[in-house]
């Protein structure tokens, strides 16, 4: 098995410049330490001599701003290649690759927050460890710290050790991708492409049949219909009386379990599809909220907001103009339920119609639901199962538009330069993510209508807080897709 390490930096600043005070790289039992970039580079070379390795930092984006200078020097000195993946200036991984034929092996530098979101203290609890209290991190704190005293290294060593132990446990569970969504994606593909005994077929024909590659043009046509949870806040101020906070148990996994979702390549048509089919429609619409309803639909484009004189992020109540919208059939049904919808008569709509099926990933969801139920709440295994359930859907919607990133000089500094690229071989299937989020909106708005729109205080992706008690016609419970009750605010 490839070695997995944890790392941590402690830094200081004086308001004008910032610097590394100390670093530690841990294998979970012992640490390599140092106080500068030269020592850090020597530590990386030691890892590369020992074999291919994975080095995790918790919140890599911060630490990377300090040791990027060392990485640049390391690669230039030894002829290494630096491979970088970032999304929205957030590093997913850095891979340092030695020259071909070298006895040195690559080192993968990753962010443990992409595997276990949240604080390092919470990560420590998952693996039965405790984060130590640190120094008083005010500007210039390190001036009064004696780094020759071993006790002053305990804090940074323990942070690195926590990351090492947690990430080793992740890898032992089979989660060796850069992110949790990558782990979930890989596991789902493996399970769908295996026989009853768990043996993988030579070629995953089932996956290729259900989720063929979507070309760039089609992705561009239908992607505007993809958006996430809706957020509604009302009745600001003091609310008195009974309040209920209901939350769906695993919203997205329950949609994947129970609702019809698309597969295969769509059929293009300019004729209205058969009722009940899943499709994406592009057309010109004018909207007017029905009496007693809640405005929930929001434009994705700032141009649409500007046309109506609206601030960005404000839900639509009424439009004076027709707007070009791309919608899933589920969202079109929801708009018709909550708004008066007018189609522009001289703009013929376009449709992309999909085949549909329920429960393609039921075996996957059953598997991790069972693990979650049997695991001790708060344990790493519980956390793993929970994130494997919740992380899969988003990977389907990965955008082919990305950036190639390189570290380049700018003045006296080094910056990450991003160049826009299009990955035409993107391994994703956008329609699945689009309809998962659409079904989730339908479930949320169904609850809102039953509890009474006038009673809603707040709702978001999978929960509703409202005045009054339990709602008639709503299935409450602890099972997948049922509405669970949170503690009242």
C-alpha positions in Angstrom: 0.0 0.0 0.0 1.2 3.5 -0.8 2.2 5.5 2.2 -0.1 8.2 3.6 1.2 11.1 5.7 -0.3 14.2 7.4 1.3 17.6 7.4 0.9 20.9 9.2 2.5 24.3 9.1 2.6 27.0 11.8 3.1 30.5 10.4 3.6 34.1 11.7 3.4 37.6 10.3 4.2 41.2 11.3 1.6 43.0 9.1 4.0 43.3 6.2 5.3 39.8 5.5 4.5 36.3 6.6 6.7 33.3 7.1 6.9 29.6 8.2 7.8 29.1 11.8 7.7 25.3 11.9 6.4 22.3 10.0 5.8 18.7 10.7 5.1 15.7 8.5 3.8 12.6 10.3 3.3 9.0 9.5 1.0 8.7 12.4 3.7 7.7 14.9 6.7 9.8 14.3 7.4 13.2 12.6 9.8 14.9 10.3 10.1 18.5 11.4 11.8 21.8 10.3 11.6 25.5 10.3 12.1 26.6 6.6 11.4 25.8 3.0 14.8 24.0 2.5 13.9 21.6 5.3 10.4 21.1 3.8 11.9 20.3 0.4 14.3 17.8 2.0 11.4 16.2 3.7 9.5 15.9 0.3 12.6 14.3 -1.2 12.8 11.7 1.6 9.1 10.8 0.9 9.9 10.4 -2.8 12.8 8.2 -2.1 10.7 5.9 0.1 8.0 5.2 -2.5 4.9 6.8 -3.9 3.1 8.7 -1.2 0.1 10.9 -0.3 0.7 13.9 1.9 -2.4 15.6 3.3 -2.8 19.1 4.8 -6.0 20.3 6.5 -7.0 23.4 4.5 -4.3 23.0 1.8 -5.3 26.4 0.3 -3.7 28.2 3.3 -0.6 26.1 3.7 0.1 26.0 0.0 0.5 29.8 -0.1 3.6 29.3 2.1 5.3 26.3 0.6 4.5 27.0 -3.1 7.9 28.7 -3.3 9.6 25.6 -2.1 7.7 23.5 -4.6 8.7 25.7 -7.5 12.4 25.6 -6.4 12.2 21.8 -5.9 10.9 21.2 -9.4 13.3 23.5 -11.1 16.3 22.1 -9.2 15.5 18.4 -9.8 13.6 18.6 -13.1 10.4 17.4 -11.5 7.0 18.1 -13.1 4.3 19.8 -11.0 0.8 18.7 -11.9 -2.0 20.9 -10.4 -5.7 20.6 -10.2 -7.7 23.6 -8.8 -11.4 24.5 -8.9 -12.3 28.1 -8.4 -8.7 28.8 -7.1 -9.1 26.0 -4.5 -6.5 23.3 -4.8 -7.7 19.8 -5.2 -4.3 18.2 -5.5 -0.6 19.0 -6.3 1.4 16.1 -7.8 5.2 16.2 -7.9 6.4 13.8 -10.6 10.1 12.9 -11.0 11.7 12.4 -14.4 11.0 9.2 -16.3 13.3 6.4 -15.2 14.1 8.0 -11.9 14.2 5.9 -8.7 12.2 8.6 -7.0 8.4 8.2 -6.8 5.6 10.8 -7.1 4.2 12.5 -4.1 0.6 13.6 -4.1 -0.2 16.7 -2.0 -3.9 16.9 -1.1 -6.4 18.6 1.1 -7.9 16.5 3.9 -10.8 18.9 4.1 -11.9 17.5 0.7 -12.2 14.1 2.5 -13.4 15.3 5.9 -15.0 18.7 5.9 -15.0 20.7 9.1 -12.4 21.6 11.8 -9.3 19.6 12.7 -10.8 19.2 16.2 -13.8 17.3 14.7 -11.5 15.2 12.6 -9.5 14.3 15.8 -12.7 13.1 17.5 -13.5 10.8 14.6 -10.3 8.9 15.1 -10.3 9.0 18.9 -7.6 11.7 19.2 -7.5 15.2 20.8 -6.2 18.3 19.2 -3.8 20.2 21.6 -4.1 23.8 22.6 -1.8 26.0 20.6 0.0 29.2 21.1 -1.6 32.6 21.3 -1.4 33.3 17.5 -1.0 37.1 17.5 1.3 38.8 15.1 4.9 38.1 16.1 3.9 35.2 18.4 6.9 33.2 17.4 9.4 35.7 18.7 8.8 34.5 22.2 8.8 30.8 21.4 11.9 28.7 22.1 12.0 26.2 19.2 14.9 24.3 20.8 12.4 23.2 23.5 10.8 19.9 22.3 7.5 20.8 24.1 7.0 23.7 21.7 6.8 21.2 18.9 4.0 19.1 20.4 1.2 21.2 18.9 2.3 21.1 15.2 3.3 17.4 15.5 -0.1 16.5 16.9 -2.0 18.3 14.1 0.1 16.5 11.5 -0.4 13.2 13.3 -4.2 13.6 13.5 -4.3 14.2 9.7 -2.1 11.2 9.1 -4.2 8.8 11.2 -7.5 10.1 9.7 -6.3 9.9 6.1 -4.8 6.5 6.6 -8.1 5.2 7.9 -9.8 6.8 4.8 -7.4 5.0 2.5 -7.9 1.7 4.4 -11.6 2.0 3.8 -10.8 2.2 0.0 -11.2 6.0 -0.2 -8.0 6.9 -2.1 -9.3 9.6 -4.4 -8.6 13.3 -3.9 -12.2 14.1 -2.8 -15.1 12.3 -1.2 -17.2 12.7 -4.4 -14.3 11.0 -6.3 -14.4 8.2 -3.8 -18.2 7.8 -4.1 -18.0 7.9 -7.9 -15.3 5.2 -8.1 -17.2 3.0 -5.7 -20.6 3.4 -7.5 -19.0 2.5 -10.8 -17.3 -0.5 -9.3 -20.6 -1.8 -7.7 -22.6 -1.2 -10.9 -20.0 -3.0 -13.0 -19.7 -6.1 -10.8 -21.5 -9.4 -10.7 -23.5 -10.8 -7.7 -20.2 -12.0 -6.1 -18.6 -8.6 -6.3 -16.2 -9.5 -9.1 -15.8 -6.7 -11.7 -16.6 -7.3 -15.3 -13.7 -6.6 -17.7 -15.7 -3.7 -19.2 -18.4 -1.8 -17.3 -21.0 -2.0 -20.1 -23.9 -1.3 -17.7 -22.4 2.1 -16.7 -21.6 3.0 -20.3 -25.2 2.2 -21.3 -26.8 4.2 -18.5 -24.4 7.1 -18.4 -22.8 7.7 -21.9 -20.5 10.6 -22.4 -22.4 13.9 -22.9 -20.8 16.0 -25.7 -19.8 19.6 -25.1 -22.6 21.1 -27.2 -25.3 19.1 -25.5 -23.8 19.9 -22.1 -23.9 23.6 -22.9 -27.5 23.4 -24.1 -28.9 21.8 -21.0 -26.6 22.9 -18.2 -28.6 26.1 -17.5 -31.3 23.9 -16.1 -29.0 22.6 -13.4 -29.2 24.4 -10.0 -29.2 23.4 -6.4 -31.3 23.9 -3.3 -33.8 26.8 -2.9 -33.5 29.1 0.1 -36.6 30.8 1.5 -36.5 33.1 4.6 -39.7 34.8 5.9 -41.2 36.2 9.1 -37.9 37.8 10.3 -37.9 38.9 13.9 -39.5 37.2 16.9 -41.8 34.3 16.3 -43.9 32.9 19.2 -45.8 29.7 19.6 -45.1 26.2 18.4 -42.4 25.8 15.9 -41.5 22.7 13.9 -38.2 22.0 12.2 -38.5 19.1 9.7 -35.5 17.7 7.8 -35.5 15.0 5.1 -33.5 11.9 6.0 -30.8 11.8 3.2 -32.7 13.9 0.6 -30.5 13.3 -2.5 -30.0 9.5 -1.8 -33.7 9.1 -1.2 -34.4 10.8 -4.6 -31.9 8.4 -6.2 -33.7 5.5 -4.5 -37.4 6.3 -5.2 -37.7 8.8 -8.1 -37.4 8.3 -11.9 -34.1 9.6 -13.1 -32.7 9.9 -16.7 -30.3 7.7 -18.4 -28.9 7.4 -21.9 -28.6 10.1 -24.6 -31.7 12.3 -25.1 -33.9 12.6 -28.2 -34.2 16.2 -29.5 -37.6 17.4 -30.6 -39.6 20.6 -31.1 -42.8 18.8 -30.2 -44.2 18.6 -26.6 -43.1 15.3 -25.0 -45.5 12.7 -23.7 -46.8 13.6 -20.2 -44.8 12.0 -17.5 -41.6 11.8 -19.5 -38.4 13.4 -18.3 -37.1 16.2 -20.5 -35.3 19.5 -20.6 -37.0 22.4 -22.3 -35.7 25.7 -23.6 -38.2 28.4 -24.2 -39.3 32.0 -23.5 -41.4 32.5 -20.4 -43.2 35.2 -18.4 -44.0 34.4 -14.8 -46.5 35.8 -12.3 -46.7 34.3 -8.7 -50.2 32.8 -7.9 -52.0 34.3 -4.8 -50.9 32.9 -1.5 -47.7 31.3 -3.0 -44.1 31.7 -2.0 -41.6 33.1 -4.6 -39.0 30.4 -4.9 -37.7 30.5 -8.5 -34.5 32.6 -9.1 -32.9 33.6 -12.3 -29.4 32.2 -12.8 -28.3 35.1 -15.1 -27.6 38.7 -13.9 -29.0 39.9 -17.3 -32.4 38.5 -16.4 -32.3 40.3 -13.0 -31.2 43.5 -14.7 -34.1 43.3 -17.3 -36.6 43.3 -14.4 -34.7 45.8 -12.2 -34.2 43.1 -9.6 -31.2 42.5 -7.3 -29.3 39.3 -8.0 -30.4 36.5 -5.7 -34.0 37.8 -5.2 -36.7 35.2 -6.0 -39.1 36.1 -8.9 -42.6 37.3 -8.1 -43.6 38.8 -11.4 -41.8 39.5 -14.7 -42.7 42.2 -17.2 -40.6 40.6 -19.9 -40.2 37.2 -21.4 -37.0 35.4 -20.4 -35.1 32.6 -22.1 -35.1 29.8 -19.6 -33.9 26.2 -19.7 -35.8 24.0 -17.3 -36.2 20.3 -16.3 -39.7 19.0 -16.8 -39.9 18.7 -13.0 -39.2 22.4 -12.5 -41.6 23.3 -15.3 -44.3 21.4 -13.4 -43.4 23.3 -10.2 -43.5 26.6 -12.0 -47.0 25.8 -13.3 -48.1 24.9 -9.8 -46.8 28.1 -8.1 -46.9 30.7 -11.0 -49.0 31.7 -13.9 -46.6 30.7 -16.7 -47.0 32.4 -20.1 -45.1 30.9 -23.1 -43.9 33.4 -25.8 -46.1 32.4 -28.8 -43.6 33.3 -31.5 -40.6 31.4 -29.9 -40.9 27.6 -30.5 -39.5 25.7 -27.5 -36.9 23.0 -27.9 -36.9 19.7 -25.9 -34.4 17.0 -25.0 -36.3 13.9 -23.9 -34.7 11.2 -21.8 -35.4 7.6 -21.0 -35.9 7.1 -17.2 -35.5 4.5 -14.6 -36.0 4.2 -10.8 -33.3 2.9 -8.4 -30.2 2.4 -10.5 -28.1 2.9 -7.3 -30.3 1.1 -4.8 -27.7 -1.5 -4.0 -25.1 1.3 -3.4 -27.5 3.2 -1.1 -28.6 0.0 0.7 -24.9 -0.9 1.3 -23.9 2.4 2.9 -27.2 2.9 4.7 -26.6 -0.4 6.5 -23.0 0.6 7.4 -24.2 4.0 8.7 -26.9 2.3 10.8 -24.5 -0.2 12.3 -21.7 2.2 12.9 -21.3 4.2 16.1 -22.5 7.7 15.6 -19.5 10.1 15.5 -17.1 7.4 14.4 -15.0 7.5 11.2 -17.0 4.6 9.8 -20.3 6.5 10.4 -18.9 9.6 8.8 -17.6 7.6 5.8 -20.9 6.0 5.1 -22.8 9.3 5.5 -20.5 11.1 3.0 -20.5 8.2 0.6 -24.3 8.5 0.6 -24.4 12.3 0.1 -21.4 12.8 -2.2 -22.3 10.8 -5.2 -24.9 13.0 -6.9 -22.7 16.0 -7.3 -20.0 14.2 -9.2 -22.5 13.6 -12.1 -22.7 17.3 -12.7 -19.0 18.0 -13.0 -18.4 20.9 -15.4 -16.2 20.2 -18.4 -15.1 23.9 -18.3 -12.1 24.1 -16.1 -8.7 25.6 -15.7 -5.1 24.5 -16.3 -3.1 26.0 -13.4 0.6 26.7 -13.2 2.8 28.5 -10.8 4.4 31.6 -12.5 6.5 34.6 -11.3 4.8 37.9 -11.0 7.0 40.7 -9.8 8.7 39.4 -6.7 6.0 36.9 -6.0 4.6 33.6 -7.4 1.0 33.3 -8.4 -1.3 30.6 -9.6 -2.1 31.3 -13.2 -5.3 29.7 -14.6 -6.0 29.1 -18.2 -9.5 28.2 -19.3 -9.7 24.7 -20.9 -12.5 22.4 -21.9 -12.3 18.7 -21.0 -14.1 17.1 -23.9 -13.6 13.6 -22.4 -15.3 14.5 -19.1 -16.4 11.4 -17.2 -19.7 12.6 -15.9 -23.4 12.6 -16.7 -25.0 16.0 -16.1 -28.7 15.0 -16.6 -28.6 12.7 -13.5 -27.5 15.5 -11.2 -30.0 17.9 -12.8 -33.0 15.8 -12.1 -31.8 14.7 -8.6 -31.8 18.4 -7.5 -35.1 19.0 -9.3 -36.9 16.2 -7.5 -35.5 17.5 -4.2 -37.0 20.9 -4.9 -40.3 19.2 -5.7 -40.2 17.3 -2.3 -39.4 20.5 -0.5 -42.1 22.6 -2.1 -44.7 19.8 -1.5 -44.0 20.0 2.2 -44.2 23.8 2.1 -47.6 23.6 0.4 -48.9 21.1 3.0 -47.7 23.1 6.0 -49.1 26.3 4.6 -46.8 28.8 2.8 -47.9 31.5 5.2 -46.4 29.5 8.1 -42.9 29.0 6.6 -40.1 30.8 8.5 -37.2 29.3 6.7 -36.4 26.5 4.2 -33.4 25.3 2.3 -32.2 22.3 0.4 -33.7 19.6 2.6 -35.5 21.2 5.6 -38.4 23.4 6.5 -38.9 25.5 9.7 -42.5 26.6 10.2 -45.0 27.6 12.8 -47.4 25.0 14.0 -47.0 21.3 14.7 -46.8 18.2 12.6 -48.3 18.5 9.2 -51.2 16.3 8.0 -50.3 14.1 5.0 -46.5 14.2 5.7 -44.7 11.0 6.4 -42.5 11.5 9.5 -39.9 9.0 10.7 -36.3 7.9 10.6 -36.3 5.9 7.3 -34.7 7.0 4.1 -36.7 9.9 2.5 -39.0 10.4 5.5 -39.1 13.8 7.3 -37.2 13.7 10.6 -37.9 16.1 13.4 -35.0 18.3 14.6 -34.9 20.0 18.0 -37.2 23.1 17.9 -35.3 26.3 17.6 
